[in-house]
Amino acid sequence: MILFVFEGGAAEPKIFESLNKLYFSQEEVKIVCCRHDLPTLYSHLVKNEYDLFRSLPFKENGIVIPEDKRLDTLFSQIFLFFDYDFQHHGGLDYVNKILNKMLDFFNDETENGKLYINYPMVESLKYTKQMPDNNFYNYIATRDDCTNHRFKNMAETFAYSKAKAYRFIDLNRTNETEVVTNWELLKDQNVKKANYIVNNIIDFPSNKDAISQEQIFDAQKTKFVNPSASVSILNSFPIFLYDYFK
């Protein structure tokens, strides 16, 4: 059984719906929507001595665990998807320290789980003017955009017509062949951009370890966050797709 843990209860499940149907139809999948940010999850983990299962709202998500099953042996793989949230009121140092700890702890899907980060947030998936978008590697978002709650609307406004409201990956509104093609194009854009952020190369990396979540975060801090209070726009779902099936 595979466990997917999402920060939000709206965008992430909508995005994952087509991935689930297209790529995980033969798997037993459970989804937990936390409806809170990464620093809050971290506080729950600390309170529960880093026991992820005691820190997640299973009941609130309608997940009933059989009494004869142990949570730590029930899931063969665990994936977590959260936003960078560098606009958090606790400040950049606070958020960065937490994310460093979380990426170190959640670094293997078959053990504690694997954490994927969206920059600056999940709406980055639709921040594209066309498919493919040759300028995608140039797009950035500022901390001010996020602090003043502008980025979500910016992403929707910026998106080309089929990407608005995630229609380009919605199997209910777009035919399956086109959705598969769009996911491949999204994977191409985001993986190549991740390699550009980390290694200054606009191409697929030689191996997936060359664009680990830790390396992406370090490069974001060095090249964007620290010098200009910005991030290079990047979505983790296509990178997950690349990691999982490569």
C-alpha atoms as an extended CHARMM CRD file, in Angstrom:
* protein
*
       246  EXT
         1         1  MET       CA              0.0000000000        0.0000000000        0.0000000000  PROA      1               0.0000000000
         2         2  ILE       CA              1.2710000000        3.4900000000       -0.8800000000  PROA      2               0.0000000000
         3         3  LEU       CA              0.5590000000        6.5290000000        1.2950000000  PROA      3               0.0000000000
         4         4  PHE       CA              0.4350000000       10.0210000000       -0.1990000000  PROA      4               0.0000000000
         5         5  VAL       CA              0.4440000000       12.9330000000        2.2330000000  PROA      5               0.0000000000
         6         6  PHE       CA             -0.6220000000       16.3440000000        0.9200000000  PROA      6               0.0000000000
         7         7  GLU       CA             -0.4330000000       19.7740000000        2.5170000000  PROA      7               0.0000000000
         8         8  GLY       CA             -3.7560000000       20.9870000000        1.1550000000  PROA      8               0.0000000000
         9         9  GLY       CA             -7.1620000000       19.4810000000        0.6040000000  PROA      9               0.0000000000
        10        10  ALA       CA             -8.0580000000       21.0160000000       -2.7570000000  PROA      10              0.0000000000
        11        11  ALA       CA             -5.2960000000       21.5360000000       -5.3370000000  PROA      11              0.0000000000
        12        12  GLU       CA             -3.1090000000       18.5510000000       -4.4770000000  PROA      12              0.0000000000
        13        13  PRO       CA             -5.8930000000       15.9160000000       -4.6380000000  PROA      13              0.0000000000
        14        14  LYS       CA             -7.0900000000       17.4420000000       -7.9210000000  PROA      14              0.0000000000
        15        15  ILE       CA             -3.5750000000       17.2770000000       -9.3730000000  PROA      15              0.0000000000
        16        16  PHE       CA             -2.9780000000       13.7570000000       -8.1180000000  PROA      16              0.0000000000
        17        17  GLU       CA             -6.2860000000       12.3780000000       -9.3950000000  PROA      17              0.0000000000
        18        18  SER       CA             -5.0450000000       11.8940000000      -12.9540000000  PROA      18              0.0000000000
        19        19  LEU       CA             -1.6560000000       10.5830000000      -11.7860000000  PROA      19              0.0000000000
        20        20  ASN       CA             -3.4630000000        8.0450000000       -9.6550000000  PROA      20              0.0000000000
        21        21  LYS       CA             -5.6880000000        6.8640000000      -12.4870000000  PROA      21              0.0000000000
        22        22  LEU       CA             -2.9590000000        6.8190000000      -15.1210000000  PROA      22              0.0000000000
        23        23  TYR       CA             -0.0140000000        5.4280000000      -13.1880000000  PROA      23              0.0000000000
        24        24  PHE       CA             -1.2190000000        3.8500000000       -9.9350000000  PROA      24              0.0000000000
        25        25  SER       CA             -4.4200000000        2.0600000000      -10.9440000000  PROA      25              0.0000000000
        26        26  GLN       CA             -2.8650000000       -1.2990000000      -10.0420000000  PROA      26              0.0000000000
        27        27  GLU       CA             -1.7410000000       -0.0880000000       -6.6150000000  PROA      27              0.0000000000
        28        28  GLU       CA             -3.6300000000        0.3390000000       -3.3650000000  PROA      28              0.0000000000
        29        29  VAL       CA             -3.3070000000        4.0270000000       -2.5520000000  PROA      29              0.0000000000
        30        30  LYS       CA             -4.2970000000        6.0060000000        0.5300000000  PROA      30              0.0000000000
        31        31  ILE       CA             -4.3600000000        9.8040000000        0.6300000000  PROA      31              0.0000000000
        32        32  VAL       CA             -4.0670000000       12.0220000000        3.7030000000  PROA      32              0.0000000000
        33        33  CYS       CA             -4.6880000000       15.7640000000        3.3600000000  PROA      33              0.0000000000
        34        34  CYS       CA             -3.1840000000       17.5760000000        6.3340000000  PROA      34              0.0000000000
        35        35  ARG       CA             -4.6730000000       21.0100000000        5.5930000000  PROA      35              0.0000000000
        36        36  HSD       CA             -1.7350000000       22.6740000000        7.3230000000  PROA      36              0.0000000000
        37        37  ASP       CA              1.7880000000       23.7280000000        6.3750000000  PROA      37              0.0000000000
        38        38  LEU       CA              5.1490000000       22.0500000000        6.8340000000  PROA      38              0.0000000000
        39        39  PRO       CA              6.1130000000       23.9050000000       10.0430000000  PROA      39              0.0000000000
        40        40  THR       CA              2.8650000000       22.6530000000       11.6070000000  PROA      40              0.0000000000
        41        41  LEU       CA              3.6120000000       19.0770000000       10.5700000000  PROA      41              0.0000000000
        42        42  TYR       CA              7.0710000000       19.5040000000       12.0500000000  PROA      42              0.0000000000
        43        43  SER       CA              5.6000000000       20.6420000000       15.3820000000  PROA      43              0.0000000000
        44        44  HSD       CA              3.3380000000       17.5770000000       15.4050000000  PROA      44              0.0000000000
        45        45  LEU       CA              6.3000000000       15.3180000000       14.6890000000  PROA      45              0.0000000000
        46        46  VAL       CA              8.3440000000       16.8000000000       17.5190000000  PROA      46              0.0000000000
        47        47  LYS       CA              5.4000000000       16.3900000000       19.8860000000  PROA      47              0.0000000000
        48        48  ASN       CA              4.9910000000       12.7540000000       18.8080000000  PROA      48              0.0000000000
        49        49  GLU       CA              8.6940000000       11.8770000000       18.9100000000  PROA      49              0.0000000000
        50        50  TYR       CA              8.9630000000       11.8140000000       15.1100000000  PROA      50              0.0000000000
        51        51  ASP       CA              6.2300000000        9.2380000000       14.7190000000  PROA      51              0.0000000000
        52        52  LEU       CA              4.6380000000       10.2640000000       11.4090000000  PROA      52              0.0000000000
        53        53  PHE       CA              1.6240000000        8.0250000000       11.8260000000  PROA      53              0.0000000000
        54        54  ARG       CA              0.6540000000        9.5530000000       15.1640000000  PROA      54              0.0000000000
        55        55  SER       CA              1.0650000000       12.9830000000       13.5440000000  PROA      55              0.0000000000
        56        56  LEU       CA             -1.2930000000       12.5020000000       10.5760000000  PROA      56              0.0000000000
        57        57  PRO       CA             -5.1010000000       12.9690000000       10.5350000000  PROA      57              0.0000000000
        58        58  PHE       CA             -6.0970000000        9.5080000000        9.3030000000  PROA      58              0.0000000000
        59        59  LYS       CA             -9.6000000000        9.5600000000       10.7960000000  PROA      59              0.0000000000
        60        60  GLU       CA            -10.3120000000       13.0460000000        9.4280000000  PROA      60              0.0000000000
        61        61  ASN       CA             -9.5020000000       11.6560000000        5.9730000000  PROA      61              0.0000000000
        62        62  GLY       CA            -11.8350000000        8.6980000000        6.3660000000  PROA      62              0.0000000000
        63        63  ILE       CA             -9.0210000000        6.1710000000        6.6290000000  PROA      63              0.0000000000
        64        64  VAL       CA             -9.7840000000        3.2960000000        8.9570000000  PROA      64              0.0000000000
        65        65  ILE       CA             -6.7820000000        1.2130000000        9.9090000000  PROA      65              0.0000000000
        66        66  PRO       CA             -7.5690000000       -2.4460000000       10.7650000000  PROA      66              0.0000000000
        67        67  GLU       CA             -6.9430000000       -3.2310000000       14.4010000000  PROA      67              0.0000000000
        68        68  ASP       CA             -4.6670000000       -6.1190000000       13.5180000000  PROA      68              0.0000000000
        69        69  LYS       CA             -2.3890000000       -3.9260000000       11.3910000000  PROA      69              0.0000000000
        70        70  ARG       CA              0.5750000000       -1.8520000000       12.5100000000  PROA      70              0.0000000000
        71        71  LEU       CA              0.7990000000        1.4970000000       10.7520000000  PROA      71              0.0000000000
        72        72  ASP       CA              4.5680000000        1.3160000000       10.4320000000  PROA      72              0.0000000000
        73        73  THR       CA              4.3010000000       -1.9290000000        8.4580000000  PROA      73              0.0000000000
        74        74  LEU       CA              1.1160000000       -1.1990000000        6.5080000000  PROA      74              0.0000000000
        75        75  PHE       CA              2.6130000000        1.1530000000        3.8880000000  PROA      75              0.0000000000
        76        76  SER       CA              5.3910000000        0.0280000000        1.5770000000  PROA      76              0.0000000000
        77        77  GLN       CA              6.0320000000        3.5860000000        0.3560000000  PROA      77              0.0000000000
        78        78  ILE       CA              5.2590000000        7.0470000000        1.7310000000  PROA      78              0.0000000000
        79        79  PHE       CA              5.4000000000       10.3010000000       -0.2350000000  PROA      79              0.0000000000
        80        80  LEU       CA              4.7820000000       13.7760000000        1.1760000000  PROA      80              0.0000000000
        81        81  PHE       CA              4.1000000000       16.9310000000       -0.8790000000  PROA      81              0.0000000000
        82        82  PHE       CA              4.3770000000       20.3480000000        0.7570000000  PROA      82              0.0000000000
        83        83  ASP       CA              4.9890000000       23.9720000000       -0.2470000000  PROA      83              0.0000000000
        84        84  TYR       CA              8.1430000000       25.9020000000        0.5580000000  PROA      84              0.0000000000
        85        85  ASP       CA              6.1060000000       28.5960000000        2.3670000000  PROA      85              0.0000000000
        86        86  PHE       CA              9.0230000000       31.0120000000        2.5930000000  PROA      86              0.0000000000
        87        87  GLN       CA              6.4950000000       33.7230000000        3.4180000000  PROA      87              0.0000000000
        88        88  HSD       CA              5.8240000000       32.0570000000        6.8030000000  PROA      88              0.0000000000
        89        89  HSD       CA              5.4390000000       34.5330000000        9.6680000000  PROA      89              0.0000000000
        90        90  GLY       CA              8.1770000000       32.7290000000       11.5700000000  PROA      90              0.0000000000
        91        91  GLY       CA             10.7420000000       34.0870000000        9.1170000000  PROA      91              0.0000000000
        92        92  LEU       CA             13.1110000000       32.5840000000        6.5800000000  PROA      92              0.0000000000
        93        93  ASP       CA             15.6280000000       31.2040000000        9.0740000000  PROA      93              0.0000000000
        94        94  TYR       CA             12.8420000000       29.4220000000       10.9220000000  PROA      94              0.0000000000
        95        95  VAL       CA             11.3710000000       27.8810000000        7.7570000000  PROA      95              0.0000000000
        96        96  ASN       CA             14.7570000000       26.9250000000        6.3160000000  PROA      96              0.0000000000
        97        97  LYS       CA             15.9130000000       25.1890000000        9.4880000000  PROA      97              0.0000000000
        98        98  ILE       CA             12.7170000000       23.1620000000        9.5950000000  PROA      98              0.0000000000
        99        99  LEU       CA             12.9170000000       22.2220000000        5.9300000000  PROA      99              0.0000000000
       100       100  ASN       CA             16.5410000000       21.1370000000        6.3060000000  PROA      100             0.0000000000
       101       101  LYS       CA             15.5180000000       18.8260000000        9.1320000000  PROA      101             0.0000000000
       102       102  MET       CA             12.4740000000       17.5080000000        7.2710000000  PROA      102             0.0000000000
       103       103  LEU       CA             14.3780000000       16.7820000000        4.0500000000  PROA      103             0.0000000000
       104       104  ASP       CA             17.0240000000       14.9630000000        6.0630000000  PROA      104             0.0000000000
       105       105  PHE       CA             14.4080000000       12.8800000000        7.8910000000  PROA      105             0.0000000000
       106       106  PHE       CA             12.0730000000       12.2240000000        4.9460000000  PROA      106             0.0000000000
       107       107  ASN       CA             14.6530000000       11.1040000000        2.4020000000  PROA      107             0.0000000000
       108       108  ASP       CA             13.5390000000        7.5510000000        1.5780000000  PROA      108             0.0000000000
       109       109  GLU       CA             10.0240000000        6.4840000000        0.6090000000  PROA      109             0.0000000000
       110       110  THR       CA             10.5150000000        2.9620000000        1.9840000000  PROA      110             0.0000000000
       111       111  GLU       CA             11.6540000000        4.1500000000        5.4110000000  PROA      111             0.0000000000
       112       112  ASN       CA             10.4290000000        7.3860000000        7.0280000000  PROA      112             0.0000000000
       113       113  GLY       CA              8.9580000000        8.6370000000        3.7360000000  PROA      113             0.0000000000
       114       114  LYS       CA             10.1380000000       10.9480000000        0.9570000000  PROA      114             0.0000000000
       115       115  LEU       CA              9.3500000000       14.6460000000        1.0130000000  PROA      115             0.0000000000
       116       116  TYR       CA              8.8020000000       16.6980000000       -2.1580000000  PROA      116             0.0000000000
       117       117  ILE       CA              8.7150000000       20.5050000000       -2.1000000000  PROA      117             0.0000000000
       118       118  ASN       CA              6.8750000000       22.9200000000       -4.4120000000  PROA      118             0.0000000000
       119       119  TYR       CA              8.4580000000       26.3340000000       -5.0450000000  PROA      119             0.0000000000
       120       120  PRO       CA              6.8660000000       28.5240000000       -3.9430000000  PROA      120             0.0000000000
       121       121  MET       CA              3.6550000000       26.4680000000       -3.7590000000  PROA      121             0.0000000000
       122       122  VAL       CA              1.6280000000       23.8200000000       -5.5500000000  PROA      122             0.0000000000
       123       123  GLU       CA              0.0790000000       26.3050000000       -7.9990000000  PROA      123             0.0000000000
       124       124  SER       CA              3.4810000000       26.3980000000       -9.7040000000  PROA      124             0.0000000000
       125       125  LEU       CA              2.2860000000       23.4220000000      -11.7800000000  PROA      125             0.0000000000
       126       126  LYS       CA              0.1500000000       25.6620000000      -14.0000000000  PROA      126             0.0000000000
       127       127  TYR       CA              2.6520000000       28.5300000000      -14.2160000000  PROA      127             0.0000000000
       128       128  THR       CA              3.3450000000       27.9890000000      -17.9120000000  PROA      128             0.0000000000
       129       129  LYS       CA              2.4740000000       30.0730000000      -20.9780000000  PROA      129             0.0000000000
       130       130  GLN       CA              2.3520000000       27.1080000000      -23.3210000000  PROA      130             0.0000000000
       131       131  MET       CA              3.3780000000       23.4860000000      -23.5410000000  PROA      131             0.0000000000
       132       132  PRO       CA              6.2810000000       23.2770000000      -23.9000000000  PROA      132             0.0000000000
       133       133  ASP       CA              7.3430000000       26.6880000000      -22.6170000000  PROA      133             0.0000000000
       134       134  ASN       CA             10.9030000000       27.5210000000      -23.6750000000  PROA      134             0.0000000000
       135       135  ASN       CA             11.0540000000       30.3300000000      -21.1120000000  PROA      135             0.0000000000
       136       136  PHE       CA             10.0010000000       28.1670000000      -18.1640000000  PROA      136             0.0000000000
       137       137  TYR       CA             13.5010000000       28.0120000000      -16.7270000000  PROA      137             0.0000000000
       138       138  ASN       CA             13.4690000000       31.8140000000      -16.2960000000  PROA      138             0.0000000000
       139       139  TYR       CA             10.3250000000       32.1210000000      -14.1770000000  PROA      139             0.0000000000
       140       140  ILE       CA             10.7060000000       33.1960000000      -10.5560000000  PROA      140             0.0000000000
       141       141  ALA       CA              8.4180000000       34.2770000000       -7.7160000000  PROA      141             0.0000000000
       142       142  THR       CA              9.2610000000       36.6940000000       -4.9380000000  PROA      142             0.0000000000
       143       143  ARG       CA              8.6910000000       36.3040000000       -1.2430000000  PROA      143             0.0000000000
       144       144  ASP       CA              6.6240000000       39.4740000000       -1.4250000000  PROA      144             0.0000000000
       145       145  ASP       CA              4.3270000000       37.8120000000       -3.9900000000  PROA      145             0.0000000000
       146       146  CYS       CA              3.6250000000       35.0450000000       -1.4840000000  PROA      146             0.0000000000
       147       147  THR       CA              3.5080000000       37.1810000000        1.6690000000  PROA      147             0.0000000000
       148       148  ASN       CA              0.8240000000       39.3420000000        0.0790000000  PROA      148             0.0000000000
       149       149  HSD       CA             -1.1250000000       36.3090000000       -1.1860000000  PROA      149             0.0000000000
       150       150  ARG       CA             -0.6140000000       37.1890000000       -4.8340000000  PROA      150             0.0000000000
       151       151  PHE       CA              1.0390000000       34.0800000000       -6.2190000000  PROA      151             0.0000000000
       152       152  LYS       CA             -2.0260000000       31.8300000000       -6.4870000000  PROA      152             0.0000000000
       153       153  ASN       CA             -3.8520000000       34.4240000000       -8.5610000000  PROA      153             0.0000000000
       154       154  MET       CA             -0.6780000000       35.1740000000      -10.5240000000  PROA      154             0.0000000000
       155       155  ALA       CA             -0.3680000000       31.5050000000      -11.4760000000  PROA      155             0.0000000000
       156       156  GLU       CA             -3.9790000000       31.2910000000      -12.6310000000  PROA      156             0.0000000000
       157       157  THR       CA             -3.6850000000       34.5110000000      -14.6140000000  PROA      157             0.0000000000
       158       158  PHE       CA             -0.3370000000       33.5650000000      -16.1340000000  PROA      158             0.0000000000
       159       159  ALA       CA             -1.4040000000       30.0550000000      -17.1420000000  PROA      159             0.0000000000
       160       160  TYR       CA             -2.3130000000       29.4330000000      -20.7680000000  PROA      160             0.0000000000
       161       161  SER       CA             -6.0050000000       28.7000000000      -21.3300000000  PROA      161             0.0000000000
       162       162  LYS       CA             -5.9060000000       24.9110000000      -21.0080000000  PROA      162             0.0000000000
       163       163  ALA       CA             -3.7900000000       25.0630000000      -17.8530000000  PROA      163             0.0000000000
       164       164  LYS       CA             -6.2090000000       27.3020000000      -15.9540000000  PROA      164             0.0000000000
       165       165  ALA       CA             -7.8510000000       25.4670000000      -13.0420000000  PROA      165             0.0000000000
       166       166  TYR       CA             -5.6120000000       22.4930000000      -13.9600000000  PROA      166             0.0000000000
       167       167  ARG       CA             -7.8410000000       21.5570000000      -16.9080000000  PROA      167             0.0000000000
       168       168  PHE       CA             -4.8340000000       20.2970000000      -18.8760000000  PROA      168             0.0000000000
       169       169  ILE       CA             -4.3980000000       17.3500000000      -16.4770000000  PROA      169             0.0000000000
       170       170  ASP       CA             -8.0760000000       16.8070000000      -15.6140000000  PROA      170             0.0000000000
       171       171  LEU       CA             -9.3350000000       13.5440000000      -17.1330000000  PROA      171             0.0000000000
       172       172  ASN       CA            -12.9150000000       14.7520000000      -16.7520000000  PROA      172             0.0000000000
       173       173  ARG       CA            -12.2960000000       17.7560000000      -19.0260000000  PROA      173             0.0000000000
       174       174  THR       CA             -9.3880000000       16.6710000000      -21.2340000000  PROA      174             0.0000000000
       175       175  ASN       CA             -8.9650000000       13.4200000000      -23.1580000000  PROA      175             0.0000000000
       176       176  GLU       CA             -6.5690000000       10.8640000000      -21.7340000000  PROA      176             0.0000000000
       177       177  THR       CA             -4.0310000000       11.0090000000      -24.5640000000  PROA      177             0.0000000000
       178       178  GLU       CA             -3.6470000000       14.7530000000      -24.1310000000  PROA      178             0.0000000000
       179       179  VAL       CA             -3.3860000000       14.4480000000      -20.3470000000  PROA      179             0.0000000000
       180       180  VAL       CA             -0.5990000000       11.8680000000      -20.6750000000  PROA      180             0.0000000000
       181       181  THR       CA              1.2060000000       14.1310000000      -23.1430000000  PROA      181             0.0000000000
       182       182  ASN       CA              0.8230000000       17.0950000000      -20.8040000000  PROA      182             0.0000000000
       183       183  TRP       CA              2.2790000000       15.1800000000      -17.8760000000  PROA      183             0.0000000000
       184       184  GLU       CA              5.2390000000       14.2180000000      -20.0410000000  PROA      184             0.0000000000
       185       185  LEU       CA              5.7400000000       17.8540000000      -21.0220000000  PROA      185             0.0000000000
       186       186  LEU       CA              5.4180000000       18.9740000000      -17.4030000000  PROA      186             0.0000000000
       187       187  LYS       CA              7.9790000000       16.3630000000      -16.4210000000  PROA      187             0.0000000000
       188       188  ASP       CA             10.2990000000       17.5800000000      -19.1660000000  PROA      188             0.0000000000
       189       189  GLN       CA              9.9870000000       21.2300000000      -18.0780000000  PROA      189             0.0000000000
       190       190  ASN       CA             10.3240000000       20.7350000000      -14.3520000000  PROA      190             0.0000000000
       191       191  VAL       CA             13.0680000000       18.0970000000      -14.3910000000  PROA      191             0.0000000000
       192       192  LYS       CA             15.1980000000       20.0980000000      -16.8140000000  PROA      192             0.0000000000
       193       193  LYS       CA             14.6060000000       23.2410000000      -14.7750000000  PROA      193             0.0000000000
       194       194  ALA       CA             15.5860000000       21.4400000000      -11.5820000000  PROA      194             0.0000000000
       195       195  ASN       CA             18.8140000000       20.4140000000      -13.2930000000  PROA      195             0.0000000000
       196       196  TYR       CA             19.3250000000       24.0090000000      -14.3820000000  PROA      196             0.0000000000
       197       197  ILE       CA             18.7600000000       25.2800000000      -10.8310000000  PROA      197             0.0000000000
       198       198  VAL       CA             21.2100000000       22.7670000000       -9.3560000000  PROA      198             0.0000000000
       199       199  ASN       CA             23.7510000000       22.2050000000      -12.1290000000  PROA      199             0.0000000000
       200       200  ASN       CA             23.2270000000       25.0960000000      -14.6030000000  PROA      200             0.0000000000
       201       201  ILE       CA             22.3250000000       22.6190000000      -17.3620000000  PROA      201             0.0000000000
       202       202  ILE       CA             19.0090000000       22.8780000000      -19.2330000000  PROA      202             0.0000000000
       203       203  ASP       CA             18.6440000000       19.1710000000      -19.9600000000  PROA      203             0.0000000000
       204       204  PHE       CA             17.7560000000       15.9510000000      -18.2120000000  PROA      204             0.0000000000
       205       205  PRO       CA             20.2880000000       15.0830000000      -15.5140000000  PROA      205             0.0000000000
       206       206  SER       CA             22.6040000000       12.1210000000      -15.9580000000  PROA      206             0.0000000000
       207       207  ASN       CA             20.8230000000       10.4350000000      -13.0420000000  PROA      207             0.0000000000
       208       208  LYS       CA             18.0070000000       11.3200000000      -10.6630000000  PROA      208             0.0000000000
       209       209  ASP       CA             20.3820000000       11.7480000000       -7.7240000000  PROA      209             0.0000000000
       210       210  ALA       CA             21.7400000000       14.8390000000       -9.4800000000  PROA      210             0.0000000000
       211       211  ILE       CA             18.5140000000       16.7200000000       -8.6450000000  PROA      211             0.0000000000
       212       212  SER       CA             17.6410000000       15.4220000000       -5.1940000000  PROA      212             0.0000000000
       213       213  GLN       CA             15.2210000000       17.4470000000       -3.1080000000  PROA      213             0.0000000000
       214       214  GLU       CA             18.0830000000       18.4250000000       -0.7940000000  PROA      214             0.0000000000
       215       215  GLN       CA             20.1910000000       19.6860000000       -3.7090000000  PROA      215             0.0000000000
       216       216  ILE       CA             17.2900000000       21.6590000000       -5.1560000000  PROA      216             0.0000000000
       217       217  PHE       CA             16.6480000000       23.3180000000       -1.7970000000  PROA      217             0.0000000000
       218       218  ASP       CA             20.3210000000       24.1950000000       -1.3010000000  PROA      218             0.0000000000
       219       219  ALA       CA             20.5120000000       25.6910000000       -4.8000000000  PROA      219             0.0000000000
       220       220  GLN       CA             17.2920000000       27.6610000000       -4.2970000000  PROA      220             0.0000000000
       221       221  LYS       CA             18.7180000000       29.1820000000       -1.1290000000  PROA      221             0.0000000000
       222       222  THR       CA             22.1140000000       29.9790000000       -2.6400000000  PROA      222             0.0000000000
       223       223  LYS       CA             20.9410000000       31.3580000000       -5.9830000000  PROA      223             0.0000000000
       224       224  PHE       CA             17.5430000000       32.8810000000       -5.2240000000  PROA      224             0.0000000000
       225       225  VAL       CA             16.3080000000       32.9610000000       -1.6210000000  PROA      225             0.0000000000
       226       226  ASN       CA             19.3470000000       34.4950000000        0.0660000000  PROA      226             0.0000000000
       227       227  PRO       CA             20.4120000000       37.0250000000       -2.5950000000  PROA      227             0.0000000000
       228       228  SER       CA             17.0040000000       38.2100000000       -3.8100000000  PROA      228             0.0000000000
       229       229  ALA       CA             14.2100000000       36.8480000000       -1.5390000000  PROA      229             0.0000000000
       230       230  SER       CA             12.8180000000       34.8620000000       -4.4580000000  PROA      230             0.0000000000
       231       231  VAL       CA             12.5420000000       31.2770000000       -5.6880000000  PROA      231             0.0000000000
       232       232  SER       CA             12.7930000000       29.6930000000       -9.0900000000  PROA      232             0.0000000000
       233       233  ILE       CA              9.2870000000       28.3990000000       -9.8270000000  PROA      233             0.0000000000
       234       234  LEU       CA              9.2520000000       24.6030000000       -9.7220000000  PROA      234             0.0000000000
       235       235  ASN       CA              6.6570000000       21.9080000000       -9.1120000000  PROA      235             0.0000000000
       236       236  SER       CA              7.4040000000       18.6300000000       -7.4030000000  PROA      236             0.0000000000
       237       237  PHE       CA              4.7090000000       16.3800000000       -8.9010000000  PROA      237             0.0000000000
       238       238  PRO       CA              6.4220000000       16.0540000000      -12.3190000000  PROA      238             0.0000000000
       239       239  ILE       CA              9.7550000000       15.5010000000      -10.5540000000  PROA      239             0.0000000000
       240       240  PHE       CA              8.1290000000       12.7670000000       -8.4690000000  PROA      240             0.0000000000
       241       241  LEU       CA              6.8870000000       11.1860000000      -11.7010000000  PROA      241             0.0000000000
       242       242  TYR       CA             10.4320000000       11.2650000000      -13.0630000000  PROA      242             0.0000000000
       243       243  ASP       CA             11.8870000000        9.7940000000       -9.8500000000  PROA      243             0.0000000000
       244       244  TYR       CA              9.2990000000        7.0580000000       -9.5280000000  PROA      244             0.0000000000
       245       245  PHE       CA              9.2670000000        5.6960000000      -13.0560000000  PROA      245             0.0000000000
       246       246  LYS       CA             12.7570000000        6.4230000000      -14.4110000000  PROA      246             0.0000000000
